[in-house]
Amino acid sequence: MNKKVFLVVTAGLLCSKGLLAEVQPRSFLGEEMVVTATKTLNSIRNAGGSSVTVITAEEIKNSGQNTVEEVIKGTAGIDVVQNGGPGTLATVFLRGADPKNTLLLVDGIPSNDPADGQRAPNFSNLTVDNIDRIEIVRGPVSFLYGSNASAGVINIITKKGGTIPAVFFALEGGAYGTFKYCGGANGQKGPLDYSLGVSRLQTDGFSATDEKNRWVNPTGKSFEKDGYENTTLSGKFGLNLNKNITLDTVLRYTKANAAYDNPGVDVPGNTQDYDQFSSRVALSMNYKPLVSTLYYTVNNQDRTYYGTNSGIYNGHQYDIGWQGDFAVAENNTVSVGLNNQHESMRNGPTFDRNMASNSVFLQDQWHVGVFNLVGGLRYEDNEKFGSKRTYRFAPSCDIGKSVLKFSYGTGFRAPSLFELYSPVYGNQQLLAETSAGWDAGIEQKLSERVKLGATYFRMDYDNRIAYDFGTLKYAQVAGITKTLGIESFAEWKPVDQLFFACNYTCTFTEDASGNRLLRRPKNKVGLTGMYKISKNGRVSTNMQWVGTRKDTGAKNTAGIITNDLPDYFLVNMSCSYQLTPSLELYGRVDNLFDTWYEEAWRYATPGRSAYAGVKVTF
């Protein structure tokens, strides 16, 4: 069978496992394979006009970080803001859009919290253990993924069982009284493949309120440390019932506890308990030229707050759906998907609300010579907001060492249950948000060792929903809110042992009144480097420069309100050495120059900190 036909036919099977595809590992300056951009297997070059970043398991390991939010911070087009130390609220701004416009998937399971104020994804408790890759798709993909995907999708894919059984165990410790242990096993037994992981992370933490950002220090002497604990269990199982039918199951459970401060106020006793359980079961039937998949996903998130902000928030969501991928011809694939989604939220004994929607999407992919075209349409029927249609058109042209790409798409986001029905902050008169956006870019290989790229993007949001400090409720923002800018990158491998990657993002944000959106820098630069000392050892560095951002109430060093957060520069370093085939030593230093900075006003960040660990593989 022709190679392209094989990729087309198997794409649906890979996608059916919850976008769990075990695709080819990334080679520097190579062509990554992705599934998130089209819900089918494609190289980035052939995925239409999508702007995609892939962070591989090797790159996650080289970063030395323990959480997803730390790993993605230096990525083009992404800004991460955390309100304090580990376990506190961590939000993502993709291409300058609100966090609620980004969809988080974990093994294909929609993981935005239905009980969050704006149904935004929270990255604070996502550890990197057992993760195989992170795929980031920037730009409107609501036609594939529905509500919350108007700015893009971040898809976290965990590891799949291999043919060679392996067991590992690791210990790590370091600054702020941090201790971590984790372990896992993967392999294959007859028709069953499996991958299991468990991790436990605990730290004394630091106070989000310190001498530089405090308003009030109730103790009068010292600041209470904000500790954190996280236990995560994950599992992925694949059962080959016969050569054409596969049953796949994914399970993930996280239990965490975090202490936190109010903005600028050290508050002993403020803690949050967090429990999340998510699962996906998918039955895939591969009878060429059709790959058909039935799936069911569930996502439960429970948050309980103690102290000055006490409250209980329970979010639940399930999806039932089917997807079929049909290889119409060697150069043409048609995908059809049906989905029923139900979400509910409880806040104490009196607040219990739910909402359901049904949707169908159609996608067509063409590969004709040097031209690739992806187009699609979605029809969604929301029980409160009626029927909505979204679409996307994404051509690209692959000419030798150059790729020219373009995309245009529309988005739709229904208000969250909290935005609508909260007794204090809700507004049942809210309309659904709509959006439209486009991007155009080029990627160019100057040689086998140098690659460059740049993309211009723009998104317009109508009926945007935001918290109104005048009415103290959620309200529609008048007029059009715009986000636009440029993402660029360069990769250079001067010798086989050395690799550099640099990215620059320039983002303009503006509401109809001309106000810049909060906490989103206009300029940001990321630089990573990796040097292989030998075949057993490597040293990596990650540097970030983040420009000034707007944040209401922010002050300068003289205490004058400027509403500007100052820029900052961070350097992190990590290293590892394979002492024996089964024993690895590793370590990292974060914030090497001990820079004091704030991602959000009145919330301190960690200073210079060092960590070291050992990993044993059997």
C-alpha positions as CSV (number, residue, x, y, z in Angstrom):
1,M,0.0,0.0,0.0
2,N,1.2,3.5,-0.8
3,K,2.7,5.2,2.3
4,K,0.3,8.1,2.2
5,V,-2.6,5.8,2.0
6,F,-1.3,3.8,5.0
7,L,-1.0,7.0,7.0
8,V,-4.5,8.1,6.0
9,V,-6.1,4.8,6.9
10,T,-4.4,4.4,10.2
11,A,-4.9,8.0,11.3
12,G,-8.4,7.3,12.7
13,L,-7.2,4.3,14.6
14,L,-4.5,6.4,16.3
15,C,-6.9,9.2,16.9
16,S,-9.5,6.8,18.3
17,K,-7.2,6.1,21.2
18,G,-8.0,9.6,22.5
19,L,-5.3,11.3,20.4
20,L,-2.9,8.9,22.1
21,A,-0.9,8.2,19.0
22,E,2.5,6.7,19.4
23,V,4.1,8.7,16.7
24,Q,7.6,9.0,15.6
25,P,10.0,10.7,18.1
26,R,11.1,14.2,17.1
27,S,14.5,14.6,15.6
28,F,16.1,18.0,15.7
29,L,15.1,20.1,12.6
30,G,13.0,17.1,11.6
31,E,9.3,16.7,10.7
32,E,7.2,15.9,13.7
33,M,4.1,13.8,13.4
34,V,1.0,15.2,15.1
35,V,-2.7,14.1,15.6
36,T,-4.2,17.1,17.4
37,A,-4.3,19.5,14.4
38,T,-6.7,17.4,12.4
39,K,-7.6,14.5,14.7
40,T,-5.7,12.3,12.2
41,L,-2.1,11.5,11.8
42,N,-0.1,14.0,9.8
43,S,3.3,15.5,9.7
44,I,3.2,19.2,10.7
45,R,4.1,20.1,7.1
46,N,0.9,18.3,5.9
47,A,-1.5,19.4,8.6
48,G,-2.9,22.2,6.6
49,G,-2.2,25.7,7.8
50,S,-2.0,24.8,11.5
51,S,0.6,26.4,13.8
52,V,1.8,23.5,15.9
53,T,4.4,23.0,18.6
54,V,5.4,19.5,19.8
55,I,7.2,19.1,23.1
56,T,8.6,15.6,23.3
57,A,9.4,13.4,26.2
58,E,13.1,14.1,25.7
59,E,12.6,17.8,25.8
60,I,10.4,17.5,28.9
61,K,13.2,15.4,30.5
62,N,15.9,18.0,29.4
63,S,13.9,20.8,31.1
64,G,14.2,19.0,34.5
65,Q,10.8,20.5,35.5
66,N,8.1,18.6,37.4
67,T,4.9,20.4,36.1
68,V,3.4,21.0,32.7
69,E,3.0,24.7,33.3
70,E,6.7,25.1,33.9
71,V,7.5,23.1,30.7
72,I,5.3,25.1,28.4
73,K,6.3,28.6,29.7
74,G,9.0,29.2,27.1
75,T,6.8,28.2,24.2
76,A,6.0,30.7,21.4
77,G,2.6,32.2,21.7
78,I,2.0,31.0,25.3
79,D,2.0,33.1,28.5
80,V,1.6,31.3,31.9
81,V,0.6,33.1,35.0
82,Q,0.6,31.5,38.5
83,N,-0.9,33.1,41.6
84,G,1.8,32.1,44.0
85,G,3.7,28.9,44.6
86,P,3.1,25.2,43.6
87,G,-0.5,24.2,43.4
88,T,-1.9,27.7,43.2
89,L,-4.0,28.8,40.2
90,A,-2.0,28.6,37.0
91,T,-3.6,30.0,33.9
92,V,-2.5,30.1,30.2
93,F,-3.0,32.9,27.7
94,L,-2.7,31.5,24.2
95,R,-2.0,34.2,21.5
96,G,-3.2,36.8,24.0
97,A,-6.7,35.3,24.3
98,D,-8.4,34.7,27.6
99,P,-7.6,31.4,29.4
100,K,-11.2,30.3,28.8
101,N,-10.6,30.2,25.0
102,T,-8.0,27.4,25.3
103,L,-9.1,23.8,25.5
104,L,-7.0,21.4,27.6
105,L,-7.0,17.7,26.6
106,V,-5.3,15.0,28.6
107,D,-5.2,11.8,26.5
108,G,-8.1,13.2,24.5
109,I,-10.2,13.9,27.6
110,P,-11.6,17.5,27.8
111,S,-10.1,18.7,31.0
112,N,-11.3,22.3,31.5
113,D,-13.0,22.5,34.8
114,P,-16.9,22.8,34.5
115,A,-16.9,24.4,38.0
116,D,-14.3,27.0,37.3
117,G,-15.6,30.6,37.0
118,Q,-15.1,30.7,33.3
119,R,-14.5,27.0,32.5
120,A,-10.8,27.7,32.0
121,P,-8.1,25.0,32.2
122,N,-6.0,25.0,35.4
123,F,-2.5,23.6,35.0
124,S,-1.5,23.9,38.6
125,N,-1.7,20.1,39.4
126,L,-0.5,18.6,36.1
127,T,2.8,16.8,36.7
128,V,5.0,15.6,33.8
129,D,5.3,12.1,35.0
130,N,4.4,9.4,32.4
131,I,3.9,12.1,29.7
132,D,5.1,11.1,26.2
133,R,4.5,14.4,24.4
134,I,2.6,17.7,24.5
135,E,1.0,19.0,21.3
136,I,0.0,22.7,21.1
137,V,-2.2,23.9,18.3
138,R,-2.5,27.6,18.1
139,G,-5.5,29.2,16.3
140,P,-9.2,28.6,16.0
141,V,-10.1,24.9,16.0
142,S,-13.6,25.1,17.4
143,F,-14.9,23.2,14.3
144,L,-13.1,20.1,15.6
145,Y,-13.3,20.5,19.4
146,G,-16.2,22.8,20.0
147,S,-16.5,25.4,22.8
148,N,-13.3,26.6,24.5
149,A,-11.1,25.9,21.5
150,S,-11.4,29.3,19.8
151,A,-7.7,30.2,20.6
152,G,-6.3,26.7,20.4
153,V,-5.8,23.3,22.0
154,I,-3.1,21.9,24.4
155,N,-3.1,18.1,24.2
156,I,-1.1,16.1,26.8
157,I,-0.4,12.5,25.6
158,T,0.8,10.0,28.1
159,K,3.1,7.1,27.4
160,K,1.9,3.8,25.8
161,G,3.1,0.4,26.7
162,G,6.1,-1.0,24.7
163,T,7.1,-4.5,23.6
164,I,10.0,-4.5,26.0
165,P,8.9,-4.6,29.7
166,A,10.5,-1.9,31.9
167,V,10.2,-0.7,35.5
168,F,11.6,2.5,37.0
169,F,11.8,4.3,40.3
170,A,13.1,7.8,41.0
171,L,13.8,10.0,44.0
172,E,14.4,13.8,44.0
173,G,14.9,16.5,46.6
174,G,15.9,20.1,46.9
175,A,15.0,23.7,47.8
176,Y,12.0,24.7,49.8
177,G,12.0,21.3,51.5
178,T,10.9,19.6,48.3
179,F,10.8,15.9,48.0
180,K,9.5,13.7,45.2
181,Y,9.4,10.0,44.4
182,C,7.8,8.4,41.4
183,G,7.7,5.0,39.7
184,G,6.2,3.3,36.7
185,A,6.0,0.2,34.6
186,N,5.2,-0.5,31.0
187,G,5.2,-3.4,28.6
188,Q,3.1,-5.9,26.7
189,K,1.6,-9.2,27.6
190,G,0.1,-11.0,24.7
191,P,-2.7,-8.8,23.2
192,L,-2.5,-6.4,26.2
193,D,-0.1,-3.4,26.4
194,Y,0.1,-1.3,29.5
195,S,1.7,1.8,31.0
196,L,1.4,2.7,34.7
197,G,2.8,5.6,36.6
198,V,2.6,7.0,40.2
199,S,4.2,10.1,41.7
200,R,4.3,11.9,45.0
201,L,5.5,15.5,45.2
202,Q,5.6,17.5,48.4
203,T,7.2,20.8,49.3
204,D,7.2,23.3,52.2
205,G,7.0,26.0,49.5
206,F,7.4,29.7,50.0
207,S,5.1,32.6,50.9
208,A,3.3,34.2,48.0
209,T,3.5,37.4,50.2
210,D,6.9,38.8,51.1
211,E,8.5,42.1,52.1
212,K,8.4,43.4,48.5
213,N,4.7,42.8,47.7
214,R,2.9,42.8,51.0
215,W,-0.1,44.9,52.0
216,V,-0.5,43.4,55.4
217,N,1.5,40.9,57.5
218,P,-0.8,39.7,60.3
219,T,2.0,37.9,62.1
220,G,4.1,41.0,62.3
221,K,7.3,38.9,62.2
222,S,7.6,36.3,59.5
223,F,5.7,35.0,56.5
224,E,4.1,31.6,56.5
225,K,5.3,29.1,53.9
226,D,2.6,27.9,51.5
227,G,3.1,24.1,51.3
228,Y,2.0,21.7,48.6
229,E,1.3,18.0,48.2
230,N,0.4,16.1,45.0
231,T,-0.2,12.4,44.4
232,T,-0.9,11.3,40.8
233,L,-1.8,7.9,39.5
234,S,-2.1,7.2,35.7
235,G,-2.6,4.2,33.6
236,K,-3.1,3.4,29.9
237,F,-4.2,0.0,28.6
238,G,-4.7,-1.3,25.1
239,L,-6.3,-4.7,24.3
240,N,-6.2,-6.1,20.8
241,L,-9.3,-8.1,20.5
242,N,-8.3,-9.2,17.0
243,K,-6.2,-7.7,14.2
244,N,-9.0,-5.1,13.4
245,I,-10.5,-4.2,16.8
246,T,-8.8,-2.6,19.7
247,L,-10.2,-1.6,23.1
248,D,-8.3,1.3,24.8
249,T,-8.6,2.6,28.4
250,V,-7.1,5.6,30.1
251,L,-7.3,6.3,33.8
252,R,-5.9,9.3,35.7
253,Y,-6.3,10.4,39.3
254,T,-4.8,13.3,41.1
255,K,-5.2,14.3,44.8
256,A,-3.5,17.5,45.9
257,N,-3.5,20.0,48.7
258,A,-2.1,23.6,48.5
259,A,-1.8,26.5,50.9
260,Y,-2.3,29.9,49.4
261,D,-2.3,33.6,50.3
262,N,-4.8,36.4,49.4
263,P,-3.3,39.0,47.1
264,G,-0.6,40.9,49.1
265,V,-1.8,39.4,52.4
266,D,-0.2,36.6,54.2
267,V,-3.1,34.4,55.5
268,P,-2.2,31.4,57.6
269,G,-4.8,28.6,57.3
270,N,-5.9,29.2,53.7
271,T,-5.7,25.8,52.0
272,Q,-7.3,24.0,49.1
273,D,-8.0,20.3,48.6
274,Y,-8.2,19.2,44.9
275,D,-9.3,15.8,43.6
276,Q,-9.6,14.9,39.9
277,F,-10.5,11.7,38.2
278,S,-10.6,11.3,34.4
279,S,-11.1,8.3,32.2
280,R,-11.6,7.4,28.5
281,V,-12.7,4.1,27.0
282,A,-12.5,3.8,23.2
283,L,-13.4,0.9,20.9
284,S,-11.7,1.2,17.5
285,M,-12.6,-0.8,14.4
286,N,-10.2,-0.7,11.5
287,Y,-11.8,-2.1,8.4
288,K,-10.1,-0.4,5.5
289,P,-10.7,2.1,4.1
290,L,-12.9,3.1,7.1
291,V,-11.6,3.5,10.7
292,S,-14.5,3.8,13.1
293,T,-14.3,4.7,16.8
294,L,-16.8,4.8,19.7
295,Y,-15.7,6.5,22.8
296,Y,-16.8,7.7,26.3
297,T,-14.9,10.1,28.5
298,V,-15.5,11.4,32.0
299,N,-13.8,14.2,33.9
300,N,-14.6,14.9,37.6
301,Q,-12.9,17.8,39.5
302,D,-13.6,18.6,43.1
303,R,-12.2,21.7,44.9
304,T,-12.7,22.5,48.6
305,Y,-11.4,25.7,50.0
306,Y,-10.7,26.3,53.7
307,G,-10.1,29.6,55.5
308,T,-11.1,33.1,54.4
309,N,-12.5,31.9,51.0
310,S,-14.2,28.7,52.1
311,G,-16.4,26.8,49.6
312,I,-16.9,23.6,47.7
313,Y,-16.9,23.3,43.9
314,N,-17.7,20.1,42.1
315,G,-17.4,19.9,38.3
316,H,-18.5,16.9,36.2
317,Q,-18.4,16.4,32.4
318,Y,-18.9,13.4,30.2
319,D,-18.7,13.0,26.4
320,I,-20.1,10.2,24.3
321,G,-19.1,10.1,20.7
322,W,-18.2,8.4,17.4
323,Q,-15.6,9.3,14.8
324,G,-15.1,7.8,11.4
325,D,-12.2,8.4,9.1
326,F,-12.6,7.3,5.5
327,A,-9.8,7.1,2.9
328,V,-11.7,8.3,-0.1
329,A,-8.6,8.2,-2.3
330,E,-4.9,8.2,-2.0
331,N,-4.8,11.9,-1.5
332,N,-8.2,12.5,0.2
333,T,-9.5,11.7,3.7
334,V,-12.9,12.6,5.0
335,S,-13.6,12.5,8.8
336,V,-17.0,12.7,10.4
337,G,-17.7,13.0,14.2
338,L,-20.8,12.9,16.4
339,N,-20.7,14.0,20.1
340,N,-23.0,14.4,23.0
341,Q,-21.5,16.4,25.9
342,H,-23.0,17.0,29.3
343,E,-21.5,19.2,32.1
344,S,-22.7,20.0,35.6
345,M,-21.6,22.1,38.5
346,R,-22.3,22.1,42.2
347,N,-21.3,24.8,44.7
348,G,-22.6,23.8,48.1
349,P,-26.1,22.4,48.8
350,T,-28.1,24.9,46.9
351,F,-26.3,25.5,43.6
352,D,-26.6,22.6,41.2
353,R,-26.7,23.4,37.4
354,N,-26.1,21.5,34.2
355,M,-26.0,22.0,30.5
356,A,-25.9,19.6,27.4
357,S,-25.0,20.0,23.8
358,N,-25.0,17.8,20.7
359,S,-22.6,18.3,17.7
360,V,-21.5,16.9,14.4
361,F,-18.4,17.8,12.4
362,L,-17.2,17.1,8.9
363,Q,-13.5,17.5,7.8
364,D,-12.0,17.0,4.4
365,Q,-8.2,16.7,3.8
366,W,-6.6,17.0,0.4
367,H,-3.0,16.4,-0.6
368,V,-2.4,17.4,-4.2
369,G,1.2,17.7,-5.3
370,V,2.8,20.4,-3.2
371,F,-0.6,21.6,-2.0
372,N,-2.4,20.6,1.2
373,L,-5.9,21.7,2.1
374,V,-7.8,21.1,5.3
375,G,-11.4,22.3,5.6
376,G,-14.2,21.6,8.0
377,L,-17.6,22.5,9.4
378,R,-19.2,22.0,12.7
379,Y,-22.8,22.2,13.8
380,E,-23.5,22.4,17.5
381,D,-26.8,22.5,19.2
382,N,-26.6,23.9,22.8
383,E,-29.7,23.4,24.9
384,K,-29.7,27.0,26.1
385,F,-28.1,28.9,23.2
386,G,-29.4,27.0,20.3
387,S,-27.6,26.0,17.1
388,K,-24.2,27.4,16.2
389,R,-22.0,26.8,13.1
390,T,-18.2,27.1,13.0
391,Y,-15.8,26.4,10.2
392,R,-12.2,26.4,9.2
393,F,-10.2,26.7,6.0
394,A,-6.5,25.9,6.1
395,P,-4.3,25.5,3.0
396,S,-0.6,25.1,2.8
397,C,2.1,24.7,0.2
398,D,5.2,22.5,0.6
399,I,7.9,23.7,-1.8
400,G,11.1,21.9,-1.2
401,K,12.6,23.4,2.0
402,S,9.8,26.0,2.4
403,V,6.3,25.7,3.8
404,L,3.8,28.4,3.2
405,K,0.6,28.2,5.4
406,F,-2.6,30.0,6.0
407,S,-5.8,29.4,8.0
408,Y,-9.1,31.1,8.7
409,G,-11.6,29.9,11.2
410,T,-14.5,30.8,13.4
411,G,-15.2,30.0,17.1
412,F,-18.1,29.7,19.5
413,R,-18.1,29.6,23.3
414,A,-21.1,29.1,25.5
415,P,-21.0,30.9,28.9
416,S,-19.9,28.7,31.8
417,L,-22.4,27.5,34.4
418,F,-20.8,29.8,36.9
419,E,-21.0,32.8,34.6
420,L,-24.7,32.2,34.1
421,Y,-26.0,31.0,37.4
422,S,-23.7,32.0,40.2
423,P,-26.1,33.6,42.9
424,V,-23.5,36.4,43.5
425,Y,-21.6,36.8,40.2
426,G,-23.9,35.2,37.6
427,N,-25.8,36.8,34.7
428,Q,-28.4,34.8,32.9
429,Q,-28.7,37.4,30.2
430,L,-25.3,36.6,28.8
431,L,-24.9,35.7,25.1
432,A,-22.5,33.2,23.6
433,E,-19.1,34.5,22.6
434,T,-18.2,34.3,18.9
435,S,-14.9,34.8,17.2
436,A,-13.1,34.8,13.9
437,G,-9.4,34.6,13.2
438,W,-6.7,34.0,10.7
439,D,-3.0,33.4,10.5
440,A,-0.3,33.2,7.7
441,G,3.2,32.1,8.0
442,I,6.3,30.5,6.5
443,E,8.8,27.9,7.6
444,Q,12.2,27.6,5.9
445,K,15.0,25.2,6.1
446,L,18.2,27.1,5.3
447,S,20.2,23.8,5.6
448,E,20.0,20.5,7.3
449,R,21.2,22.3,10.5
450,V,19.2,25.6,10.4
451,K,15.4,26.1,10.3
452,L,13.4,29.4,10.6
453,G,9.8,30.3,10.8
454,A,7.4,33.2,11.4
455,T,3.6,33.5,11.6
456,Y,1.3,36.5,11.7
457,F,-2.0,35.9,13.6
458,R,-5.2,37.8,14.4
459,M,-8.3,37.0,16.4
460,D,-11.4,39.1,16.9
461,Y,-13.8,38.2,19.8
462,D,-17.4,39.5,19.8
463,N,-19.7,39.4,22.9
464,R,-16.6,38.6,25.0
465,I,-17.5,37.7,28.6
466,A,-15.4,39.2,31.4
467,Y,-15.9,40.1,35.1
468,D,-17.3,43.6,35.5
469,F,-15.9,45.4,38.5
470,G,-18.7,48.0,38.3
471,T,-21.6,45.6,38.6
472,L,-19.5,42.9,40.4
473,K,-21.0,40.3,37.9
474,Y,-20.0,38.7,34.6
475,A,-21.0,40.9,31.7
476,Q,-20.6,41.2,27.9
477,V,-17.7,43.4,26.8
478,A,-19.0,45.9,24.3
479,G,-17.5,45.9,20.8
480,I,-14.7,43.7,19.4
481,T,-11.7,42.5,21.4
482,K,-8.7,42.0,19.3
483,T,-5.5,39.9,19.7
484,L,-2.8,40.0,17.0
485,G,0.9,39.6,16.6
486,I,3.8,37.6,15.3
487,E,5.3,34.3,16.4
488,S,8.8,33.4,15.2
489,F,11.4,30.7,15.8
490,A,14.9,29.6,14.8
491,E,16.5,26.2,15.4
492,W,20.2,25.6,14.9
493,K,22.3,22.5,15.3
494,P,25.9,23.6,14.6
495,V,27.3,20.1,15.5
496,D,25.7,16.8,16.4
497,Q,26.2,17.3,20.1
498,L,24.8,20.9,20.3
499,F,21.4,22.3,19.7
500,F,19.8,25.8,20.1
501,A,16.2,26.9,19.7
502,C,15.0,30.5,20.0
503,N,11.5,32.0,19.7
504,Y,10.1,35.5,19.9
505,T,6.4,36.5,20.3
506,C,5.0,40.0,19.8
507,T,1.4,40.2,20.9
508,F,-1.0,43.2,20.8
509,T,-4.3,43.0,22.7
510,E,-7.0,45.6,22.8
511,D,-10.7,45.8,23.7
512,A,-13.1,48.2,22.0
513,S,-12.1,51.0,24.4
514,G,-8.5,50.7,23.4
515,N,-7.4,49.1,26.7
516,R,-4.7,46.5,26.7
517,L,-5.7,43.1,28.2
518,L,-4.2,42.3,31.6
519,R,-1.2,40.0,32.3
520,R,-0.2,39.5,28.7
521,P,3.2,40.8,27.6
522,K,3.7,42.5,24.3
523,N,7.1,41.0,23.9
524,K,8.5,37.7,25.0
525,V,11.7,35.7,24.1
526,G,12.5,32.1,24.8
527,L,15.9,30.4,24.3
528,T,16.8,26.8,25.0
529,G,20.1,25.0,24.4
530,M,21.3,21.4,24.9
531,Y,24.8,20.1,24.8
532,K,25.7,16.4,24.9
533,I,28.9,16.1,26.9
534,S,29.2,12.4,25.9
535,K,26.7,9.7,25.0
536,N,25.9,9.4,28.7
537,G,25.7,13.0,29.8
538,R,24.0,16.3,28.8
539,V,23.6,19.9,30.0
540,S,20.6,22.0,29.1
541,T,19.6,25.6,29.7
542,N,16.3,27.5,29.3
543,M,16.2,31.3,29.3
544,Q,13.1,33.5,29.2
545,W,12.7,37.3,28.9
546,V,9.2,38.5,29.5
547,G,8.4,42.1,28.8
548,T,6.1,44.5,30.7
549,R,2.5,43.6,31.3
550,K,-0.6,45.5,32.5
551,D,-2.0,44.5,35.8
552,T,-4.4,46.8,37.7
553,G,-2.9,48.3,40.8
554,A,0.7,47.3,40.1
555,K,3.2,49.7,41.6
556,N,6.8,50.6,40.9
557,T,9.7,50.5,43.3
558,A,8.8,53.9,44.7
559,G,5.3,52.7,45.6
560,I,3.6,54.7,42.8
561,I,0.7,52.9,41.0
562,T,1.7,52.4,37.3
563,N,-0.5,49.4,36.4
564,D,2.6,48.0,34.8
565,L,4.4,44.8,35.9
566,P,8.2,45.2,35.1
567,D,9.9,42.9,32.7
568,Y,12.2,40.1,33.9
569,F,14.8,37.6,32.7
570,L,15.1,34.0,34.0
571,V,17.8,31.4,33.5
572,N,17.2,27.7,34.4
573,M,19.8,24.9,34.0
574,S,19.6,21.2,34.2
575,C,21.9,18.2,33.6
576,S,21.8,14.4,33.7
577,Y,24.4,11.6,33.5
578,Q,23.7,7.9,32.8
579,L,26.1,6.4,35.3
580,T,25.2,2.8,34.3
581,P,22.6,1.4,31.9
582,S,20.2,1.2,34.9
583,L,21.2,4.2,37.0
584,E,20.8,7.9,36.1
585,L,21.7,11.0,38.1
586,Y,20.1,14.3,37.3
587,G,19.7,17.8,38.7
588,R,18.6,21.4,37.9
589,V,18.9,25.0,39.1
590,D,16.0,27.3,38.6
591,N,16.2,31.1,38.5
592,L,20.0,30.9,38.5
593,F,20.5,34.7,39.1
594,D,17.9,34.8,41.9
595,T,15.7,37.3,40.0
596,W,12.7,38.8,42.0
597,Y,9.7,39.1,39.7
598,E,5.9,38.8,39.6
599,E,3.8,36.9,37.0
600,A,0.7,38.4,38.7
601,W,0.8,41.5,40.9
602,R,1.1,40.9,44.7
603,Y,2.1,37.2,44.2
604,A,5.8,36.3,44.8
605,T,7.7,33.7,42.8
606,P,10.5,31.3,43.7
607,G,14.1,32.5,44.0
608,R,17.2,30.6,43.1
609,S,16.6,26.9,43.9
610,A,18.5,23.7,43.3
611,Y,17.2,20.1,43.0
612,A,18.9,16.7,42.4
613,G,17.7,13.2,41.9
614,V,18.4,9.6,40.9
615,K,16.5,7.2,38.6
616,V,16.8,3.4,38.6
617,T,15.5,1.4,35.7
618,F,15.0,-2.4,35.7
